[in-house]
Amino acid sequence: MITTIVMVSVEANVIPEVAQHIADLDGVSEVYSVAGDVDLIAIVRVREFDQIAEVIAGRISKIEGVLHTDTHVAFRA
């Protein structure tokens, strides 16, 4: 299993709705609303590297209200 940590910047007035939309996506295991430089942190777990692009670039980044994503791939847990 490949784990990625996705930092998501979102328009302030739609954070809860975007968080729920992200949480409902296949491949997303957790979504956290956080304080700091970003608004949400999503944990994405997929079986193949190609699926990372599908979930993040193909789905999360296209959600209305998402301004920017920053993705980190975990090597070890």
N, C-alpha and C positions, 0 to 999 in steps of 0.2 A: 504494500500500500504506500502510495506517495502522499505525503502531507505537505500542504502549502498554507502559509499564513498570509492572508490578504488584508491589507490596510485599505480602507475605503473612505474617501472623502465624499460627503453627501450634502445636498442643499439642506439647510437647517430646518426648513419647514416640513420636510418629508422624511426625516430620519426613521421614525417608527415604521412607516409604511415600506420604506426601502429595506429595512432590516428584516421585516417579515417576508418580503418578496425574495430576498437572498436566502433566508432560512428554508424556504419552500423548494429551492432548487435541488435537483439530484446532484450528489457529490458534495454538498455543503453539509457538514456535520454540526457546526456550531456558529452562532453569530453573537458578538458581544458589542454593546453600546459602551463606548469608552470616552474618557476625557483625555485631552492632549492634542496632538497634531492631526489626528484623524477622528472620524466620527464612529466608525464601525470596524471591528476586526472579525473576519470570517475565517473559519478553519475549513479547508477544502481537502477531502481525501478521495483519491482516485487510484485506479489500478495501473494506468499507463500515462506516460508523459503527454501524449497527444490530447488526453482528456483535460489536462490543465488548461490549455488554450481554449478548449471548447467551453468549459465552465466559466472561466474568468473573462477572457476576451469575447467569447461568443454570447455569454449570458449576463454575467454580473455587470460588465462595463456598459452594456446596452440598456440597463434599467434606467428609466426616467428618474432623474434626480441624482444619479451617480456622477460625480465630477471627475474623480481620479481614483485609480487603484495603484497599489504598490505591492508586488507579490514577492514572498520569500519562500524558498523551497527548503524544507527541513531535511538534513542529512541523517540525523540520529535523534532518537527520543529516549 
